Amino acid sequence: MTYTLAKIDEHLAWAAHDKPAAGVLIARVLGEEAAHKLEHRIARRIAYSTLPEQKTLEVFDWAFQPKLDKALVLELARLDFVRRKDDLVVTGKSGTGKSHILQGIGLKACQQQMRVRYARCVDLLDDLYAGLADGTYPKRLHRWASVDLLIIDDVGLGQVKKREGEPTAAHTLYDLIDRRHAKLSTAVTSNIELSAWGRYLGDVTLTVAILDRLAMHAVRIDIDGPSFRKHVGDERAKKQGRKLPSDSTRDARG
C-alpha cells in the first residue's frame, strides 16, 4: 500500500471536505491503489518488451494507405490471434507502416498485461549468436521463445553476419520459430518477398521449414502502397524550397 500511504493526506483532505460514507472512502482508496499497481505492471511490460517507440494505431495515417484493410488491423489489435496462438506476417516495401502496425499491436498487448518482446531480425540473430559465443544460447533462446507475443521486425533489412563454423541465420531462426510454433504467437514484418528469405538467411531448405510453420496458422497482410517516410521527406523538402530528385534518380540510388 505504498501508493496509498503516499496519498494519505489527499484522501484525508477529501474525506474531511466531502464527508463520504465509509464504504465510498474505502472504495476510492482501494480503487486508486489498484489502478496504480496496474499502471506500474503495464509500464514494466512495456519496458521488458523493448519496443523502440510507443506507437499507437490511433495515430496511424489510414488515409495514406487506402489499400490497407483497416478493419482487419483493428481486429488484430483485439489480440484474439495471440490468444489463439496464431502468427502474423506483414510484408511490404520500406516506409509503408509495417513496423508501426506491429508496434501498435505490441503496445496493446502490453496494456493487456501480455508478455511481449520486440527485436529487429538482425538484432535478434546477433543476440542468439552472442549466446553461442558465451555459452548462454539455451537461456537466450528460452527468453525469446517463452513470451506471449514475439515481434520480429524488418526481415530483409540489414546485413545478416555470416560466421564461419557457426549455424546459419536460418538454422538459428528455425530453432526459435519451431519452439514457438502452435504454442505462442509470432508477428513478423518483411521488407523482401518471402521467396527471398532463403538467400537472405543463408539456407533455403531451413527457410522453407520456417515459412511452413509461420504460414500454417498465420494472418497475412501485404501493404501495397507508398512510403510514408518518403512522403514526409518530400513535403519537408518542398517547404524548404529544395528541388526533389526525379524518380529515375531515386531508382538509381536504390
Secondary structure, 3 states (H helix, E strand, C coil): CHHHHHCHHHHHHHHHHHCCCHHHHHHHHHHHHHHHHHHHHHHHHHHHHCCCCCCCHHHCCHHHCCCCCHHHHHHHCCCHHHHCCCEEEEEECCCCCHHHHHHHHHHHHHHCCCCEEEEEHHHHHHHHHHHHHHCCHHHHHHHHHCCCEEEEEEECCCCCCCCCCCCCHHHHHHHHHHHHCCCCEEEEEECCCHHHHHHHHCCHHHHHHHHHHHHHCEEEEEECCCCHHHHHHHHHHHHCCCCCCCHHHHHHHC
